């Protein structure tokens, strides 16, 4: 389509909410603090 590609799902799937999928990927380790997360975001932005 024009300058791009249109992708459509082969089989539509039901809409999900965060509460439906939260925790489905298990994390093993020390919980991250808000400061840890802010630092990770800052590092990602600085790399861009």
C-alpha positions as CSV (number, residue, x, y, z in Angstrom):
1,X,0.0,0.0,0.0
2,X,1.7,3.2,-1.1
3,X,5.1,3.4,0.7
4,X,4.3,0.6,3.2
5,X,2.9,-2.8,3.9
6,X,-0.4,-3.6,5.5
7,X,-0.3,-6.6,7.9
8,X,-3.5,-8.2,9.0
9,X,-3.8,-11.1,11.6
10,X,-4.7,-14.4,10.0
11,X,-7.1,-15.2,12.8
12,X,-8.5,-12.4,14.9
13,X,-8.0,-12.8,18.6
14,X,-10.0,-11.5,21.5
15,X,-9.0,-8.1,23.0
16,X,-7.0,-8.5,26.2
17,X,-6.4,-6.2,29.2
18,X,-3.3,-5.8,31.2
19,X,-4.9,-7.5,34.2
20,X,-5.4,-10.6,31.9
21,X,-1.8,-10.9,31.1
22,X,0.1,-9.3,34.0
23,X,2.5,-11.8,35.5
24,X,2.5,-14.2,32.6
25,X,6.2,-13.7,32.2
26,X,7.8,-14.7,35.4
27,X,10.8,-12.7,36.7
28,X,13.2,-14.4,39.0
29,X,15.5,-12.1,40.9
30,X,15.5,-9.1,43.2
31,X,12.5,-6.7,42.5
32,X,13.5,-3.6,40.6
33,X,13.0,-0.2,42.3
34,X,11.5,2.8,40.6
35,X,15.0,4.3,40.6
36,X,16.3,1.2,38.8
37,X,13.5,1.6,36.2
38,X,14.1,5.3,35.8
39,X,17.8,4.7,35.2
40,X,17.1,2.1,32.6
41,X,14.8,4.4,30.7
42,X,17.3,7.2,30.9
43,X,20.0,4.9,29.5
44,X,17.8,3.9,26.7
45,X,17.0,7.5,25.8
46,X,20.6,8.5,25.9
47,X,21.5,5.7,23.4
48,X,18.9,6.9,20.9
